Amino acid sequence: MMRRNLQYCAGRRALAALHVLLIGLVAAAAGALLGLLSGLAINALASECAVAALTSTFPLIHELYLAFWLVL
């Protein structure tokens, strides 16, 4: 009985560690996306030409750029 409780606790700890890892990965992805969008905003303020060249090369970045300004 005691052994089963220890295994249960170990499983719960492993699950909690996986949750912490998942939350960290989501936070890192959100931070990277925010960094990309803020970088695009700085480029837009510094040089509209640079942003036009970047967004014409990568259509997904163009969509993210438009969504960023739509949210603001």
N, CA, C and O atoms as a Maestro MAE file, in Angstrom:
{
 s_m_m2io_version
 :::
 2.0.0
}

f_m_ct {
 s_m_title
 :::
 protein
 m_atom[288] {
  # First column is atom index #
  i_m_mmod_type
  r_m_x_coord
  r_m_y_coord
  r_m_z_coord
  i_m_residue_number
  s_m_chain_name
  s_m_pdb_residue_name
  s_m_pdb_atom_name
  i_m_atomic_number
  :::
  1 25 0.828 -1.199 0.000 1 A "MET " " N  " 7
  2 3 0.000 0.000 0.000 1 A "MET " " CA " 6
  3 2 0.869 1.259 0.000 1 A "MET " " C  " 6
  4 15 0.620 2.202 -0.751 1 A "MET " " O  " 8
  5 25 1.886 1.254 0.851 2 A "MET " " N  " 7
  6 3 2.778 2.409 0.932 2 A "MET " " CA " 6
  7 2 3.518 2.610 -0.388 2 A "MET " " C  " 6
  8 15 3.735 3.738 -0.830 2 A "MET " " O  " 8
  9 25 3.896 1.502 -1.002 3 A "ARG " " N  " 7
  10 3 4.636 1.572 -2.266 3 A "ARG " " CA " 6
  11 2 3.764 2.210 -3.356 3 A "ARG " " C  " 6
  12 15 4.252 3.009 -4.156 3 A "ARG " " O  " 8
  13 25 2.483 1.855 -3.383 4 A "ARG " " N  " 7
  14 3 1.586 2.423 -4.379 4 A "ARG " " CA " 6
  15 2 1.412 3.928 -4.162 4 A "ARG " " C  " 6
  16 15 1.335 4.690 -5.126 4 A "ARG " " O  " 8
  17 25 1.353 4.352 -2.910 5 A "ASN " " N  " 7
  18 3 1.249 5.779 -2.610 5 A "ASN " " CA " 6
  19 2 2.489 6.529 -3.078 5 A "ASN " " C  " 6
  20 15 2.384 7.636 -3.607 5 A "ASN " " O  " 8
  21 25 3.663 5.931 -2.886 6 A "LEU " " N  " 7
  22 3 4.901 6.573 -3.334 6 A "LEU " " CA " 6
  23 2 4.938 6.679 -4.853 6 A "LEU " " C  " 6
  24 15 5.376 7.694 -5.396 6 A "LEU " " O  " 8
  25 25 4.477 5.630 -5.545 7 A "GLN " " N  " 7
  26 3 4.437 5.678 -7.004 7 A "GLN " " CA " 6
  27 2 3.444 6.734 -7.475 7 A "GLN " " C  " 6
  28 15 3.703 7.449 -8.443 7 A "GLN " " O  " 8
  29 25 2.312 6.829 -6.793 8 A "TYR " " N  " 7
  30 3 1.307 7.829 -7.135 8 A "TYR " " CA " 6
  31 2 1.873 9.238 -6.965 8 A "TYR " " C  " 6
  32 15 1.678 10.101 -7.820 8 A "TYR " " O  " 8
  33 25 2.574 9.462 -5.852 9 A "CYS " " N  " 7
  34 3 3.177 10.777 -5.605 9 A "CYS " " CA " 6
  35 2 4.240 11.099 -6.648 9 A "CYS " " C  " 6
  36 15 4.341 12.237 -7.107 9 A "CYS " " O  " 8
  37 25 5.027 10.102 -7.017 10 A "ALA " " N  " 7
  38 3 6.058 10.324 -8.031 10 A "ALA " " CA " 6
  39 2 5.419 10.661 -9.374 10 A "ALA " " C  " 6
  40 15 5.917 11.515 -10.107 10 A "ALA " " O  " 8
  41 25 4.324 9.994 -9.692 11 A "GLY " " N  " 7
  42 3 3.611 10.295 -10.936 11 A "GLY " " CA " 6
  43 2 3.036 11.695 -10.927 11 A "GLY " " C  " 6
  44 15 3.078 12.399 -11.937 11 A "GLY " " O  " 8
  45 25 2.498 12.099 -9.790 12 A "ARG " " N  " 7
  46 3 1.943 13.456 -9.675 12 A "ARG " " CA " 6
  47 2 3.045 14.511 -9.802 12 A "ARG " " C  " 6
  48 15 2.846 15.554 -10.425 12 A "ARG " " O  " 8
  49 25 4.205 14.231 -9.208 13 A "ARG " " N  " 7
  50 3 5.325 15.172 -9.319 13 A "ARG " " CA " 6
  51 2 5.790 15.286 -10.765 13 A "ARG " " C  " 6
  52 15 6.085 16.380 -11.246 13 A "ARG " " O  " 8
  53 25 5.855 14.149 -11.455 14 A "ALA " " N  " 7
  54 3 6.272 14.166 -12.860 14 A "ALA " " CA " 6
  55 2 5.269 14.944 -13.702 14 A "ALA " " C  " 6
  56 15 5.659 15.703 -14.589 14 A "ALA " " O  " 8
  57 25 3.985 14.760 -13.429 15 A "LEU " " N  " 7
  58 3 2.958 15.492 -14.161 15 A "LEU " " CA " 6
  59 2 3.050 16.991 -13.880 15 A "LEU " " C  " 6
  60 15 2.886 17.804 -14.790 15 A "LEU " " O  " 8
  61 25 3.310 17.355 -12.640 16 A "ALA " " N  " 7
  62 3 3.470 18.770 -12.292 16 A "ALA " " CA " 6
  63 2 4.690 19.361 -12.992 16 A "ALA " " C  " 6
  64 15 4.652 20.501 -13.456 16 A "ALA " " O  " 8
  65 25 5.771 18.587 -13.068 17 A "ALA " " N  " 7
  66 3 6.966 19.067 -13.760 17 A "ALA " " CA " 6
  67 2 6.689 19.265 -15.247 17 A "ALA " " C  " 6
  68 15 7.179 20.223 -15.845 17 A "ALA " " O  " 8
  69 25 5.912 18.370 -15.845 18 A "LEU " " N  " 7
  70 3 5.551 18.532 -17.256 18 A "LEU " " CA " 6
  71 2 4.686 19.768 -17.470 18 A "LEU " " C  " 6
  72 15 4.829 20.463 -18.476 18 A "LEU " " O  " 8
  73 25 3.789 20.043 -16.528 19 A "HIS " " N  " 7
  74 3 2.966 21.245 -16.636 19 A "HIS " " CA " 6
  75 2 3.831 22.505 -16.567 19 A "HIS " " C  " 6
  76 15 3.621 23.451 -17.327 19 A "HIS " " O  " 8
  77 25 4.791 22.510 -15.663 20 A "VAL " " N  " 7
  78 3 5.691 23.663 -15.549 20 A "VAL " " CA " 6
  79 2 6.488 23.837 -16.835 20 A "VAL " " C  " 6
  80 15 6.677 24.960 -17.302 20 A "VAL " " O  " 8
  81 25 6.956 22.732 -17.407 21 A "LEU " " N  " 7
  82 3 7.700 22.789 -18.664 21 A "LEU " " CA " 6
  83 2 6.826 23.320 -19.790 21 A "LEU " " C  " 6
  84 15 7.274 24.144 -20.587 21 A "LEU " " O  " 8
  85 25 5.593 22.860 -19.861 22 A "LEU " " N  " 7
  86 3 4.677 23.317 -20.903 22 A "LEU " " CA " 6
  87 2 4.376 24.806 -20.762 22 A "LEU " " C  " 6
  88 15 4.351 25.534 -21.754 22 A "LEU " " O  " 8
  89 25 4.152 25.252 -19.543 23 A "ILE " " N  " 7
  90 3 3.898 26.680 -19.310 23 A "ILE " " CA " 6
  91 2 5.118 27.501 -19.714 23 A "ILE " " C  " 6
  92 15 4.977 28.574 -20.300 23 A "ILE " " O  " 8
  93 25 6.310 27.004 -19.404 24 A "GLY " " N  " 7
  94 3 7.533 27.704 -19.804 24 A "GLY " " CA " 6
  95 2 7.682 27.784 -21.307 24 A "GLY " " C  " 6
  96 15 8.087 28.819 -21.837 24 A "GLY " " O  " 8
  97 25 7.361 26.704 -21.999 25 A "LEU " " N  " 7
  98 3 7.451 26.720 -23.464 25 A "LEU " " CA " 6
  99 2 6.449 27.688 -24.078 25 A "LEU " " C  " 6
  100 15 6.779 28.400 -25.027 25 A "LEU " " O  " 8
  101 25 5.243 27.723 -23.552 26 A "VAL " " N  " 7
  102 3 4.231 28.653 -24.058 26 A "VAL " " CA " 6
  103 2 4.663 30.094 -23.794 26 A "VAL " " C  " 6
  104 15 4.506 30.959 -24.655 26 A "VAL " " O  " 8
  105 25 5.202 30.347 -22.612 27 A "ALA " " N  " 7
  106 3 5.673 31.697 -22.291 27 A "ALA " " CA " 6
  107 2 6.834 32.103 -23.195 27 A "ALA " " C  " 6
  108 15 6.910 33.254 -23.628 27 A "ALA " " O  " 8
  109 25 7.731 31.171 -23.482 28 A "ALA " " N  " 7
  110 3 8.856 31.477 -24.368 28 A "ALA " " CA " 6
  111 2 8.368 31.771 -25.781 28 A "ALA " " C  " 6
  112 15 8.870 32.685 -26.434 28 A "ALA " " O  " 8
  113 25 7.397 31.003 -26.254 29 A "ALA " " N  " 7
  114 3 6.852 31.242 -27.595 29 A "ALA " " CA " 6
  115 2 6.146 32.593 -27.657 29 A "ALA " " C  " 6
  116 15 6.285 33.326 -28.636 29 A "ALA " " O  " 8
  117 25 5.393 32.919 -26.617 30 A "ALA " " N  " 7
  118 3 4.713 34.215 -26.585 30 A "ALA " " CA " 6
  119 2 5.727 35.354 -26.536 30 A "ALA " " C  " 6
  120 15 5.538 36.383 -27.186 30 A "ALA " " O  " 8
  121 25 6.790 35.179 -25.778 31 A "GLY " " N  " 7
  122 3 7.839 36.203 -25.718 31 A "GLY " " CA " 6
  123 2 8.537 36.377 -27.048 31 A "GLY " " C  " 6
  124 15 8.851 37.499 -27.447 31 A "GLY " " O  " 8
  125 25 8.783 35.270 -27.742 32 A "ALA " " N  " 7
  126 3 9.427 35.360 -29.055 32 A "ALA " " CA " 6
  127 2 8.522 36.073 -30.048 32 A "ALA " " C  " 6
  128 15 8.989 36.895 -30.836 32 A "ALA " " O  " 8
  129 25 7.231 35.763 -30.014 33 A "LEU " " N  " 7
  130 3 6.290 36.425 -30.921 33 A "LEU " " CA " 6
  131 2 6.187 37.908 -30.597 33 A "LEU " " C  " 6
  132 15 6.145 38.742 -31.502 33 A "LEU " " O  " 8
  133 25 6.145 38.234 -29.327 34 A "LEU " " N  " 7
  134 3 6.092 39.640 -28.935 34 A "LEU " " CA " 6
  135 2 7.361 40.365 -29.364 34 A "LEU " " C  " 6
  136 15 7.304 41.508 -29.816 34 A "LEU " " O  " 8
  137 25 8.503 39.702 -29.223 35 A "GLY " " N  " 7
  138 3 9.758 40.297 -29.676 35 A "GLY " " CA " 6
  139 2 9.761 40.537 -31.170 35 A "GLY " " C  " 6
  140 15 10.238 41.571 -31.637 35 A "GLY " " O  " 8
  141 25 9.228 39.579 -31.929 36 A "LEU " " N  " 7
  142 3 9.143 39.738 -33.382 36 A "LEU " " CA " 6
  143 2 8.251 40.914 -33.745 36 A "LEU " " C  " 6
  144 15 8.604 41.738 -34.588 36 A "LEU " " O  " 8
  145 25 7.092 40.985 -33.101 37 A "LEU " " N  " 7
  146 3 6.162 42.067 -33.419 37 A "LEU " " CA " 6
  147 2 6.709 43.427 -33.000 37 A "LEU " " C  " 6
  148 15 6.541 44.409 -33.723 37 A "LEU " " O  " 8
  149 25 7.358 43.496 -31.848 38 A "SER " " N  " 7
  150 3 7.914 44.781 -31.430 38 A "SER " " CA " 6
  151 2 9.081 45.170 -32.328 38 A "SER " " C  " 6
  152 15 9.290 46.351 -32.606 38 A "SER " " O  " 8
  153 25 9.844 44.172 -32.783 39 A "GLY " " N  " 7
  154 3 10.913 44.461 -33.739 39 A "GLY " " CA " 6
  155 2 10.363 45.013 -35.033 39 A "GLY " " C  " 6
  156 15 10.935 45.936 -35.613 39 A "GLY " " O  " 8
  157 25 9.263 44.456 -35.485 40 A "LEU " " N  " 7
  158 3 8.631 44.975 -36.702 40 A "LEU " " CA " 6
  159 2 8.110 46.393 -36.485 40 A "LEU " " C  " 6
  160 15 8.185 47.233 -37.381 40 A "LEU " " O  " 8
  161 25 7.580 46.652 -35.289 41 A "ALA " " N  " 7
  162 3 7.086 47.999 -35.002 41 A "ALA " " CA " 6
  163 2 8.231 49.003 -35.000 41 A "ALA " " C  " 6
  164 15 8.085 50.113 -35.511 41 A "ALA " " O  " 8
  165 25 9.366 48.622 -34.429 42 A "ILE " " N  " 7
  166 3 10.528 49.515 -34.421 42 A "ILE " " CA " 6
  167 2 11.020 49.750 -35.840 42 A "ILE " " C  " 6
  168 15 11.378 50.869 -36.208 42 A "ILE " " O  " 8
  169 25 11.035 48.672 -36.639 43 A "ASN " " N  " 7
  170 3 11.431 48.836 -38.038 43 A "ASN " " CA " 6
  171 2 10.479 49.763 -38.774 43 A "ASN " " C  " 6
  172 15 10.902 50.552 -39.619 43 A "ASN " " O  " 8
  173 25 9.196 49.669 -38.456 44 A "ALA " " N  " 7
  174 3 8.219 50.520 -39.124 44 A "ALA " " CA " 6
  175 2 8.453 51.982 -38.775 44 A "ALA " " C  " 6
  176 15 8.328 52.867 -39.622 44 A "ALA " " O  " 8
  177 25 8.792 52.216 -37.525 45 A "LEU " " N  " 7
  178 3 9.050 53.594 -37.122 45 A "LEU " " CA " 6
  179 2 10.362 54.105 -37.710 45 A "LEU " " C  " 6
  180 15 10.465 55.270 -38.093 45 A "LEU " " O  " 8
  181 25 11.362 53.230 -37.781 46 A "ALA " " N  " 7
  182 3 12.675 53.649 -38.268 46 A "ALA " " CA " 6
  183 2 12.705 53.753 -39.785 46 A "ALA " " C  " 6
  184 15 13.226 54.721 -40.338 46 A "ALA " " O  " 8
  185 25 12.148 52.759 -40.450 47 A "SER " " N  " 7
  186 3 12.230 52.745 -41.906 47 A "SER " " CA " 6
  187 2 11.086 51.927 -42.480 47 A "SER " " C  " 6
  188 15 11.078 50.700 -42.377 47 A "SER " " O  " 8
  189 25 10.137 52.596 -43.073 48 A "GLU " " N  " 7
  190 3 9.003 51.904 -43.684 48 A "GLU " " CA " 6
  191 2 9.457 51.048 -44.854 48 A "GLU " " C  " 6
  192 15 8.829 50.038 -45.171 48 A "GLU " " O  " 8
  193 25 10.532 51.444 -45.486 49 A "CYS " " N  " 7
  194 3 11.059 50.697 -46.624 49 A "CYS " " CA " 6
  195 2 11.560 49.318 -46.193 49 A "CYS " " C  " 6
  196 15 11.339 48.332 -46.896 49 A "CYS " " O  " 8
  197 25 12.227 49.246 -45.054 50 A "ALA " " N  " 7
  198 3 12.747 47.965 -44.569 50 A "ALA " " CA " 6
  199 2 11.609 47.010 -44.252 50 A "ALA " " C  " 6
  200 15 11.692 45.821 -44.560 50 A "ALA " " O  " 8
  201 25 10.550 47.518 -43.642 51 A "VAL " " N  " 7
  202 3 9.409 46.674 -43.317 51 A "VAL " " CA " 6
  203 2 8.715 46.207 -44.587 51 A "VAL " " C  " 6
  204 15 8.292 45.055 -44.674 51 A "VAL " " O  " 8
  205 25 8.596 47.087 -45.569 52 A "ALA " " N  " 7
  206 3 7.966 46.698 -46.830 52 A "ALA " " CA " 6
  207 2 8.751 45.578 -47.501 52 A "ALA " " C  " 6
  208 15 8.162 44.647 -48.049 52 A "ALA " " O  " 8
  209 25 10.064 45.664 -47.461 53 A "ALA " " N  " 7
  210 3 10.889 44.615 -48.058 53 A "ALA " " CA " 6
  211 2 10.737 43.308 -47.290 53 A "ALA " " C  " 6
  212 15 10.656 42.240 -47.896 53 A "ALA " " O  " 8
  213 25 10.697 43.381 -45.968 54 A "LEU " " N  " 7
  214 3 10.575 42.180 -45.143 54 A "LEU " " CA " 6
  215 2 9.212 41.526 -45.317 54 A "LEU " " C  " 6
  216 15 9.119 40.309 -45.475 54 A "LEU " " O  " 8
  217 25 8.160 42.331 -45.287 55 A "THR " " N  " 7
  218 3 6.816 41.761 -45.370 55 A "THR " " CA " 6
  219 2 6.492 41.270 -46.767 55 A "THR " " C  " 6
  220 15 5.674 40.361 -46.911 55 A "THR " " O  " 8
  221 25 7.091 41.825 -47.787 56 A "SER " " N  " 7
  222 3 6.833 41.306 -49.131 56 A "SER " " CA " 6
  223 2 7.548 39.974 -49.339 56 A "SER " " C  " 6
  224 15 7.108 39.153 -50.144 56 A "SER " " O  " 8
  225 25 8.644 39.755 -48.621 57 A "THR " " N  " 7
  226 3 9.375 38.495 -48.734 57 A "THR " " CA " 6
  227 2 8.679 37.389 -47.950 57 A "THR " " C  " 6
  228 15 8.624 36.247 -48.407 57 A "THR " " O  " 8
  229 25 8.152 37.715 -46.785 58 A "PHE " " N  " 7
  230 3 7.510 36.721 -45.925 58 A "PHE " " CA " 6
  231 2 6.057 37.123 -45.672 58 A "PHE " " C  " 6
  232 15 5.797 37.954 -44.802 58 A "PHE " " O  " 8
  233 25 5.107 36.554 -46.412 59 A "PRO " " N  " 7
  234 3 3.700 36.953 -46.253 59 A "PRO " " CA " 6
  235 2 3.150 36.728 -44.840 59 A "PRO " " C  " 6
  236 15 2.303 37.496 -44.385 59 A "PRO " " O  " 8
  237 25 3.620 35.681 -44.135 60 A "LEU " " N  " 7
  238 3 3.128 35.442 -42.781 60 A "LEU " " CA " 6
  239 2 3.527 36.590 -41.856 60 A "LEU " " C  " 6
  240 15 2.736 37.019 -41.016 60 A "LEU " " O  " 8
  241 25 4.746 37.083 -42.012 61 A "ILE " " N  " 7
  242 3 5.190 38.219 -41.198 61 A "ILE " " CA " 6
  243 2 4.333 39.444 -41.515 61 A "ILE " " C  " 6
  244 15 4.029 40.245 -40.631 61 A "ILE " " O  " 8
  245 25 3.950 39.578 -42.777 62 A "HIS " " N  " 7
  246 3 3.086 40.696 -43.162 62 A "HIS " " CA " 6
  247 2 1.742 40.595 -42.441 62 A "HIS " " C  " 6
  248 15 1.223 41.597 -41.950 62 A "HIS " " O  " 8
  249 25 1.184 39.396 -42.378 63 A "GLU " " N  " 7
  250 3 -0.089 39.212 -41.683 63 A "GLU " " CA " 6
  251 2 0.057 39.514 -40.191 63 A "GLU " " C  " 6
  252 15 -0.812 40.158 -39.603 63 A "GLU " " O  " 8
  253 25 1.137 39.059 -39.580 64 A "LEU " " N  " 7
  254 3 1.372 39.341 -38.161 64 A "LEU " " CA " 6
  255 2 1.563 40.837 -37.923 64 A "LEU " " C  " 6
  256 15 1.094 41.382 -36.923 64 A "LEU " " O  " 8
  257 25 2.243 41.480 -38.835 65 A "TYR " " N  " 7
  258 3 2.476 42.921 -38.744 65 A "TYR " " CA " 6
  259 2 1.148 43.679 -38.790 65 A "TYR " " C  " 6
  260 15 0.919 44.594 -37.999 65 A "TYR " " O  " 8
  261 25 0.280 43.288 -39.721 66 A "LEU " " N  " 7
  262 3 -1.024 43.939 -39.820 66 A "LEU " " CA " 6
  263 2 -1.870 43.665 -38.580 66 A "LEU " " C  " 6
  264 15 -2.557 44.559 -38.087 66 A "LEU " " O  " 8
  265 25 -1.822 42.436 -38.075 67 A "ALA " " N  " 7
  266 3 -2.587 42.091 -36.873 67 A "ALA " " CA " 6
  267 2 -2.087 42.885 -35.666 67 A "ALA " " C  " 6
  268 15 -2.881 43.312 -34.828 67 A "ALA " " O  " 8
  269 25 -0.770 43.082 -35.580 68 A "PHE " " N  " 7
  270 3 -0.196 43.854 -34.472 68 A "PHE " " CA " 6
  271 2 -0.740 45.282 -34.475 68 A "PHE " " C  " 6
  272 15 -1.138 45.793 -33.428 68 A "PHE " " O  " 8
  273 25 -0.760 45.928 -35.637 69 A "TRP " " N  " 7
  274 3 -1.247 47.298 -35.706 69 A "TRP " " CA " 6
  275 2 -2.754 47.366 -35.529 69 A "TRP " " C  " 6
  276 15 -3.282 48.379 -35.069 69 A "TRP " " O  " 8
  277 25 -3.452 46.290 -35.892 70 A "LEU " " N  " 7
  278 3 -4.891 46.247 -35.690 70 A "LEU " " CA " 6
  279 2 -5.218 46.186 -34.197 70 A "LEU " " C  " 6
  280 15 -6.174 46.810 -33.736 70 A "LEU " " O  " 8
  281 25 -4.412 45.425 -33.446 71 A "VAL " " N  " 7
  282 3 -4.625 45.313 -31.998 71 A "VAL " " CA " 6
  283 2 -4.323 46.639 -31.311 71 A "VAL " " C  " 6
  284 15 -5.016 47.025 -30.370 71 A "VAL " " O  " 8
  285 25 -3.294 47.335 -31.775 72 A "LEU " " N  " 7
  286 3 -2.964 48.627 -31.162 72 A "LEU " " CA " 6
  287 2 -4.041 49.635 -31.480 72 A "LEU " " C  " 6
  288 15 -3.953 50.787 -31.056 72 A "LEU " " O  " 8
  :::
 }
 m_bond[287] {
  # First column is bond index #
  i_m_from
  i_m_to
  i_m_order
  :::
  1 1 2 1
  2 2 3 1
  3 3 4 2
  4 3 5 1
  5 5 6 1
  6 6 7 1
  7 7 8 2
  8 7 9 1
  9 9 10 1
  10 10 11 1
  11 11 12 2
  12 11 13 1
  13 13 14 1
  14 14 15 1
  15 15 16 2
  16 15 17 1
  17 17 18 1
  18 18 19 1
  19 19 20 2
  20 19 21 1
  21 21 22 1
  22 22 23 1
  23 23 24 2
  24 23 25 1
  25 25 26 1
  26 26 27 1
  27 27 28 2
  28 27 29 1
  29 29 30 1
  30 30 31 1
  31 31 32 2
  32 31 33 1
  33 33 34 1
  34 34 35 1
  35 35 36 2
  36 35 37 1
  37 37 38 1
  38 38 39 1
  39 39 40 2
  40 39 41 1
  41 41 42 1
  42 42 43 1
  43 43 44 2
  44 43 45 1
  45 45 46 1
  46 46 47 1
  47 47 48 2
  48 47 49 1
  49 49 50 1
  50 50 51 1
  51 51 52 2
  52 51 53 1
  53 53 54 1
  54 54 55 1
  55 55 56 2
  56 55 57 1
  57 57 58 1
  58 58 59 1
  59 59 60 2
  60 59 61 1
  61 61 62 1
  62 62 63 1
  63 63 64 2
  64 63 65 1
  65 65 66 1
  66 66 67 1
  67 67 68 2
  68 67 69 1
  69 69 70 1
  70 70 71 1
  71 71 72 2
  72 71 73 1
  73 73 74 1
  74 74 75 1
  75 75 76 2
  76 75 77 1
  77 77 78 1
  78 78 79 1
  79 79 80 2
  80 79 81 1
  81 81 82 1
  82 82 83 1
  83 83 84 2
  84 83 85 1
  85 85 86 1
  86 86 87 1
  87 87 88 2
  88 87 89 1
  89 89 90 1
  90 90 91 1
  91 91 92 2
  92 91 93 1
  93 93 94 1
  94 94 95 1
  95 95 96 2
  96 95 97 1
  97 97 98 1
  98 98 99 1
  99 99 100 2
  100 99 101 1
  101 101 102 1
  102 102 103 1
  103 103 104 2
  104 103 105 1
  105 105 106 1
  106 106 107 1
  107 107 108 2
  108 107 109 1
  109 109 110 1
  110 110 111 1
  111 111 112 2
  112 111 113 1
  113 113 114 1
  114 114 115 1
  115 115 116 2
  116 115 117 1
  117 117 118 1
  118 118 119 1
  119 119 120 2
  120 119 121 1
  121 121 122 1
  122 122 123 1
  123 123 124 2
  124 123 125 1
  125 125 126 1
  126 126 127 1
  127 127 128 2
  128 127 129 1
  129 129 130 1
  130 130 131 1
  131 131 132 2
  132 131 133 1
  133 133 134 1
  134 134 135 1
  135 135 136 2
  136 135 137 1
  137 137 138 1
  138 138 139 1
  139 139 140 2
  140 139 141 1
  141 141 142 1
  142 142 143 1
  143 143 144 2
  144 143 145 1
  145 145 146 1
  146 146 147 1
  147 147 148 2
  148 147 149 1
  149 149 150 1
  150 150 151 1
  151 151 152 2
  152 151 153 1
  153 153 154 1
  154 154 155 1
  155 155 156 2
  156 155 157 1
  157 157 158 1
  158 158 159 1
  159 159 160 2
  160 159 161 1
  161 161 162 1
  162 162 163 1
  163 163 164 2
  164 163 165 1
  165 165 166 1
  166 166 167 1
  167 167 168 2
  168 167 169 1
  169 169 170 1
  170 170 171 1
  171 171 172 2
  172 171 173 1
  173 173 174 1
  174 174 175 1
  175 175 176 2
  176 175 177 1
  177 177 178 1
  178 178 179 1
  179 179 180 2
  180 179 181 1
  181 181 182 1
  182 182 183 1
  183 183 184 2
  184 183 185 1
  185 185 186 1
  186 186 187 1
  187 187 188 2
  188 187 189 1
  189 189 190 1
  190 190 191 1
  191 191 192 2
  192 191 193 1
  193 193 194 1
  194 194 195 1
  195 195 196 2
  196 195 197 1
  197 197 198 1
  198 198 199 1
  199 199 200 2
  200 199 201 1
  201 201 202 1
  202 202 203 1
  203 203 204 2
  204 203 205 1
  205 205 206 1
  206 206 207 1
  207 207 208 2
  208 207 209 1
  209 209 210 1
  210 210 211 1
  211 211 212 2
  212 211 213 1
  213 213 214 1
  214 214 215 1
  215 215 216 2
  216 215 217 1
  217 217 218 1
  218 218 219 1
  219 219 220 2
  220 219 221 1
  221 221 222 1
  222 222 223 1
  223 223 224 2
  224 223 225 1
  225 225 226 1
  226 226 227 1
  227 227 228 2
  228 227 229 1
  229 229 230 1
  230 230 231 1
  231 231 232 2
  232 231 233 1
  233 233 234 1
  234 234 235 1
  235 235 236 2
  236 235 237 1
  237 237 238 1
  238 238 239 1
  239 239 240 2
  240 239 241 1
  241 241 242 1
  242 242 243 1
  243 243 244 2
  244 243 245 1
  245 245 246 1
  246 246 247 1
  247 247 248 2
  248 247 249 1
  249 249 250 1
  250 250 251 1
  251 251 252 2
  252 251 253 1
  253 253 254 1
  254 254 255 1
  255 255 256 2
  256 255 257 1
  257 257 258 1
  258 258 259 1
  259 259 260 2
  260 259 261 1
  261 261 262 1
  262 262 263 1
  263 263 264 2
  264 263 265 1
  265 265 266 1
  266 266 267 1
  267 267 268 2
  268 267 269 1
  269 269 270 1
  270 270 271 1
  271 271 272 2
  272 271 273 1
  273 273 274 1
  274 274 275 1
  275 275 276 2
  276 275 277 1
  277 277 278 1
  278 278 279 1
  279 279 280 2
  280 279 281 1
  281 281 282 1
  282 282 283 1
  283 283 284 2
  284 283 285 1
  285 285 286 1
  286 286 287 1
  287 287 288 2
  :::
 }
}
